[in-house]
Amino acid sequence: MVLDLLVIGLIITLFPLPIMAFVLVVSAPRGTRKGLAFILAWLACLVTVIAIVLLLTGGQPPPPRSPPSVAALAATLVIGVGLIFYSEHRRRRRRRTVASPDSAANARSADSARSGESLNSRMDDATGWSAAALAVLLQPWGMVGAAAATVVQADLSHGASFVALMAFCLLATSTLLAMELYAVFSPEKAQHALRNMRAWLERHKEPAIVVTCLVLGLWLVGRSLYQLTG
């Protein structure tokens, strides 16, 4: 369970879409306050999902080969397969975009630029509640679902399970926390660095989405099949 949660947490913290949104949040007026609201809502989602699973299991892992145990592994397998298919879908879409004529690509670039400007404007006027809602909407729920299926194996009678759950929440939030702290303690440098990060992510977000989803999907499929057939 520990290794699975660490892998899932690492992929979540590297997933580009929430990072791009958080950069916009922190770069807006009163960005550090909005960023804190984003992080608190993000953490609240993770903690709520974990708490619901532990409430259902009573903090005790189901016996191996029992229906709840098999159901959790089956859910992990389905999520893993879904992530692999989603990765392939994004890869094919990017491939079609690259192969499209220059005029269509330029039109899409212009649309993307206008969309980015519009989002920037909305974030300037956004409140802390808006930032929190954005965190909930952009939570990679498929990956969080995989974490929930893994938490079924948690045994709260052992302190290691508490440590693993806390480590997962912190790891899944670590990129956001690092950017928030950077913005608090070095606001001028942070603004420049975050703008550069956003520009880089806009150019590379599609390959990053493809790779992160594929890696986690293969991991989940491999682990679930091993445990189902072992």
VOBAVEX-310145 format. One record per residue (C-alpha): residue number from 1; x, y, z. Coordinates in steps of 0.02 Angstrom, whole numbers. Example, Ala and Ser with C-alpha at 12.3 -4.5 7.8 and 13.67 -1.06 7.14 Angstrom:
VOBAVEX-310145
@k 1	east 615	north -225	up 390
@k 2	east 684	north -53	up 357
***
This chain:
VOBAVEX-310145
@k 1	east 0	north 0	up 0
@k 2	east 137	north 122	up 48
@k 3	east 229	north 112	up -118
@k 4	east 66	north 124	up -217
@k 5	east 13	north 281	up -123
@k 6	east 183	north 362	up -149
@k 7	east 177	north 328	up -336
@k 8	east 0	north 395	up -351
@k 9	east 43	north 548	up -245
@k 10	east 196	north 584	up -353
@k 11	east 95	north 576	up -514
@k 12	east -41	north 687	up -442
@k 13	east 84	north 821	up -389
@k 14	east 164	north 820	up -562
@k 15	east 0	north 824	up -659
@k 16	east 10	north 986	up -760
@k 17	east -170	north 1050	up -764
@k 18	east -187	north 1092	up -578
@k 19	east -13	north 1168	up -580
@k 20	east -58	north 1283	up -725
@k 21	east -217	north 1338	up -637
@k 22	east -124	north 1368	up -474
@k 23	east 3	north 1477	up -562
@k 24	east -140	north 1587	up -623
@k 25	east -213	north 1592	up -448
@k 26	east -50	north 1643	up -364
@k 27	east -10	north 1770	up -500
@k 28	east -176	north 1861	up -474
@k 29	east -199	north 2007	up -353
@k 30	east -199	north 1940	up -173
@k 31	east -133	north 1781	up -251
@k 32	east -57	north 1707	up -95
@k 33	east -225	north 1711	up -5
@k 34	east -312	north 1634	up -154
@k 35	east -172	north 1507	up -167
@k 36	east -198	north 1459	up 14
@k 37	east -384	north 1435	up -17
@k 38	east -341	north 1326	up -169
@k 39	east -223	north 1218	up -66
@k 40	east -344	north 1199	up 80
@k 41	east -484	north 1144	up -37
@k 42	east -364	north 1026	up -127
@k 43	east -311	north 947	up 38
@k 44	east -491	north 940	up 99
@k 45	east -538	north 835	up -53
@k 46	east -397	north 712	up -20
@k 47	east -433	north 700	up 167
@k 48	east -620	north 679	up 137
@k 49	east -595	north 537	up 14
@k 50	east -475	north 448	up 132
@k 51	east -592	north 474	up 281
@k 52	east -740	north 402	up 186
@k 53	east -641	north 246	up 139
@k 54	east -578	north 221	up 317
@k 55	east -754	north 246	up 383
@k 56	east -818	north 110	up 267
@k 57	east -678	north -12	up 311
@k 58	east -671	north 30	up 496
@k 59	east -484	north 55	up 479
@k 60	east -458	north -132	up 451
@k 61	east -406	north -203	up 281
@k 62	east -525	north -336	up 213
@k 63	east -459	north -515	up 209
@k 64	east -367	north -565	up 49
@k 65	east -481	north -636	up -86
@k 66	east -634	north -570	up 4
@k 67	east -765	north -480	up -103
@k 68	east -715	north -305	up -39
@k 69	east -531	north -341	up -72
@k 70	east -565	north -406	up -247
@k 71	east -682	north -260	up -283
@k 72	east -547	north -135	up -233
@k 73	east -420	north -220	up -345
@k 74	east -545	north -227	up -488
@k 75	east -580	north -41	up -467
@k 76	east -393	north -7	up -472
@k 77	east -379	north -110	up -631
@k 78	east -522	north -17	up -714
@k 79	east -448	north 152	up -667
@k 80	east -278	north 98	up -732
@k 81	east -350	north 42	up -898
@k 82	east -449	north 204	up -909
@k 83	east -291	north 307	up -882
@k 84	east -201	north 210	up -1018
@k 85	east -343	north 240	up -1141
@k 86	east -351	north 424	up -1092
@k 87	east -163	north 440	up -1119
@k 88	east -180	north 363	up -1292
@k 89	east -326	north 477	up -1332
@k 90	east -224	north 632	up -1287
@k 91	east -75	north 566	up -1384
@k 92	east -179	north 539	up -1541
@k 93	east -260	north 709	up -1525
@k 94	east -90	north 792	up -1508
@k 95	east -28	north 695	up -1658
@k 96	east -173	north 757	up -1763
@k 97	east -140	north 935	up -1704
@k 98	east 43	north 926	up -1752
@k 99	east -4	north 856	up -1924
@k 100	east -137	north 988	up -1958
@k 101	east -107	north 1134	up -2077
@k 102	east -19	north 1288	up -2012
@k 103	east -173	north 1398	up -2031
@k 104	east -277	north 1285	up -1919
@k 105	east -136	north 1275	up -1793
@k 106	east -119	north 1464	up -1793
@k 107	east -307	north 1482	up -1767
@k 108	east -299	north 1363	up -1619
@k 109	east -151	north 1459	up -1548
@k 110	east -248	north 1621	up -1560
@k 111	east -399	north 1541	up -1477
@k 112	east -286	north 1474	up -1340
@k 113	east -209	north 1645	up -1313
@k 114	east -380	north 1728	up -1301
@k 115	east -438	north 1592	up -1182
@k 116	east -284	north 1620	up -1074
@k 117	east -314	north 1808	up -1069
@k 118	east -496	north 1779	up -1022
@k 119	east -446	north 1659	up -883
@k 120	east -318	north 1783	up -819
@k 121	east -452	north 1916	up -811
@k 122	east -571	north 1802	up -718
@k 123	east -436	north 1754	up -592
@k 124	east -400	north 1939	up -560
@k 125	east -581	north 1958	up -504
@k 126	east -593	north 1789	up -418
@k 127	east -617	north 1767	up -231
@k 128	east -543	north 1639	up -114
@k 129	east -703	north 1537	up -133
@k 130	east -680	north 1537	up -322
@k 131	east -502	north 1475	up -302
@k 132	east -562	north 1338	up -185
@k 133	east -696	north 1284	up -309
@k 134	east -565	north 1279	up -447
@k 135	east -459	north 1162	up -340
@k 136	east -606	north 1043	up -322
@k 137	east -645	north 1048	up -508
@k 138	east -465	north 1018	up -560
@k 139	east -430	north 878	up -437
@k 140	east -376	north 728	up -544
@k 141	east -519	north 623	up -480
@k 142	east -471	north 466	up -574
@k 143	east -302	north 465	up -486
@k 144	east -383	north 508	up -320
@k 145	east -502	north 362	up -350
@k 146	east -352	north 248	up -372
@k 147	east -284	north 312	up -207
@k 148	east -452	north 277	up -125
@k 149	east -450	north 98	up -188
@k 150	east -275	north 80	up -117
@k 151	east -324	north 153	up 53
@k 152	east -443	north 5	up 73
@k 153	east -287	north -92	up 124
@k 154	east -244	north 31	up 265
@k 155	east -232	north -43	up 439
@k 156	east -252	north 94	up 569
@k 157	east -191	north -21	up 707
@k 158	east -16	north 11	up 639
@k 159	east 64	north 183	up 646
@k 160	east 144	north 154	up 476
@k 161	east -26	north 171	up 395
@k 162	east -52	north 344	up 470
@k 163	east 121	north 396	up 410
@k 164	east 85	north 329	up 235
@k 165	east -82	north 421	up 224
@k 166	east -4	north 584	up 284
@k 167	east 142	north 563	up 164
@k 168	east 21	north 536	up 20
@k 169	east -76	north 695	up 58
@k 170	east 83	north 798	up 77
@k 171	east 164	north 725	up -78
@k 172	east 8	north 752	up -185
@k 173	east 8	north 934	up -128
@k 174	east 195	north 964	up -125
@k 175	east 209	north 1058	up -291
@k 176	east 69	north 1177	up -242
@k 177	east 144	north 1203	up -69
@k 178	east 315	north 1240	up -143
@k 179	east 244	north 1371	up -261
@k 180	east 140	north 1449	up -122
@k 181	east 290	north 1463	up -5
@k 182	east 398	north 1533	up -144
@k 183	east 265	north 1666	up -180
@k 184	east 255	north 1710	up 5
@k 185	east 441	north 1727	up 41
@k 186	east 504	north 1789	up -128
@k 187	east 355	north 1870	up -214
@k 188	east 450	north 1964	up -351
@k 189	east 560	north 1816	up -400
@k 190	east 410	north 1701	up -387
@k 191	east 307	north 1802	up -510
@k 192	east 444	north 1791	up -641
@k 193	east 477	north 1606	up -609
@k 194	east 292	north 1561	up -611
@k 195	east 264	north 1653	up -775
@k 196	east 408	north 1554	up -851
@k 197	east 337	north 1393	up -780
@k 198	east 166	north 1429	up -852
@k 199	east 241	north 1466	up -1024
@k 200	east 338	north 1303	up -1018
@k 201	east 185	north 1204	up -965
@k 202	east 80	north 1278	up -1104
@k 203	east 207	north 1212	up -1229
@k 204	east 231	north 1042	up -1146
@k 205	east 69	north 1004	up -1054
@k 206	east 7	north 877	up -1182
@k 207	east 162	north 766	up -1175
@k 208	east 161	north 784	up -985
@k 209	east -21	north 728	up -974
@k 210	east 13	north 581	up -1090
@k 211	east 166	north 524	up -991
@k 212	east 92	north 544	up -817
@k 213	east -70	north 455	up -860
@k 214	east 20	north 316	up -952
@k 215	east 146	north 285	up -813
@k 216	east 15	north 281	up -677
@k 217	east -104	north 177	up -784
@k 218	east 29	north 45	up -818
@k 219	east 77	north 43	up -635
@k 220	east -102	north 18	up -576
@k 221	east -139	north -116	up -705
@k 222	east 20	north -211	up -666
@k 223	east -2	north -203	up -477
@k 224	east -187	north -250	up -481
@k 225	east -160	north -396	up -601
@k 226	east -16	north -459	up -495
@k 227	east -121	north -457	up -338
@k 228	east -276	north -529	up -422
@k 229	east -182	north -674	up -499
@k 230	east -46	north -698	up -367
***
